[in-house]
Amino acid sequence: MSGFSSNYLRCAGREIHYTEWGSEHQEVVIAWHGLARTCRDMDELAAHLSRRYRVICPDTIGRGLSEWSPEPGREYCLAFYVRVALELIDQLGLGQFHWVGTSMGGAIGTLAAAGPLRGRIRRLVLNDNGPSLAAPALERIKSYAGNPAAFATVSELEQYFRSVYKPYGWLSDAQWRRLTETSTRRLPDGRVTPHYDPAMVRQFIDHPDDYELWEAWDSLDLPVLCLRGADSDLLLAETAEAMRSRGPRAVVATIAGCGHAPALNVPAQLDLVERFLDAGA
């Protein structure tokens, strides 16, 4: 895996961390992680794409190494995440670019492409995300994300991650270990827990309709690729089918052996994304 740099910028008044891969290239891809995850989930994708693209992978506010919000009810929502994204992109001096987003990262991309980044996002990849999400799956995610587990050892946390993220599909032992080590923080009592602010779940309380994005979707006019985990309980098959016929009329690819959400870590998935982005050259 090729190297990357770790960087920080102040966006919307908060310090935001991001990794950068392939800085020597002109074409840019923004790769944005899912709800309770970190930018390091994008390592395999970024390393793969960095042979041709400059890849920017941010930590969302309240996740990973980015600052936690002192105003969770106001700032943990898609509109604020889009504001952070816009300021990050403008500070980096980016004109046009592609966007790959897993779950929440896809929703941020959809809203941005329909709003302040309209015309600047050239191609959009949604990894198991759409303009409407299944309510039971959202409740499942809220149940573990809002009350994160804590363990005495990192090894125990890894076993927890292997269980809760089993729908990601196949990961090697080394990838599970890196996923764990890059998304672990230690609590004052010495236990370890996932590396995010539990208050980010306030999004679902204070902004209950945040993920209803059909109006934004129907306004899009750019090429969209949707990767749907074959066993996903969040992006239902009927929603993905509607995405084919409404708005930008997405290309939908079903990823076997995965639920929510494909890990973007194996050649078939990486090549699928790369071919779609390269078609926009």
Secondary structure, DSSP 8 states (H G I E B T S, - for coil): ---EEEEEEEETTEEEEEEEE-TT-SSEEEEE--TT--GGGGHHHHHHHTTTSEEEEE--TTBTTS---S-HHHHSSHHHHHHHHHHHHHHTT--SEEEEEETHHHHHHHHHHHTTTTTTEEEEEEES--SS--HHHHHHHHHHHSS---BSSHHHHHHHHHHHTGGG----HHHHHHHHHTTEEE-TTS-EEESB-GGGGGHHHH-TTTT--HHHHHH--S-EEEEEETT-SSS-HHHHHHHHHSTT--EEEEETT--S---S-SHHHHHHHHHHHHTT-
